[in-house]
C-alpha cells in the first residue's frame, strides 16, 4: 500500500474518497457532476481574487454565472438573500448548495433547470407557485 501512495493519481483518488468528493447524491440530473461536492477553487471577481469556499463562509448558496448576458443571475435576483451571485468569465454556470454540493450545472450556457433547482434547494415556495400558476 505504501508503494501505491507514491503515485499522484492514487493520492488524488484516495483523497477524494476520504474527503467525500468522490460521493455522488442522486439529484435527478443526468450530469455526473450534479450531486457531487465541489472542491475549493480560485474565483476572480473583477480585480479581486478569492476562493469558492471563502464565498460560502456565510452559509448561503453560490451561483457561479458564466452566461455572457447574466441570464442565470437574473433568474436568481429575487432570492439573493439566500444565494450569492458571482459572474465568472469561464466554465459552466453552477448553483452550489451551502454544503458544497452541486445542485445545478448549465449545459451550453443555458439556464434550463435552474428554476427547478432553486425551488428544490433554496426556495420551496417557488415550486408551489409554479405548480399553482
MOTA-V869513 format. One record per helix or strand of 2 or more residues. SS is the DSSP state (H for helix, E for strand). FROM is the first residue (numbers start at 1). LEN is the number of residues. If there is no record, write none. Layout:
# MOTA-V869513
[[SS	FROM	LEN] [SS	FROM	LEN]]
This chain:
# MOTA-V869513
[[H	4	3] [H	8	12] [E	36	2] [E	42	4] [E	48	4] [H	52	4] [E	61	5] [H	71	9] [E	83	5] [E	94	3] [E	101	5] [H	114	8] [H	124	9]]
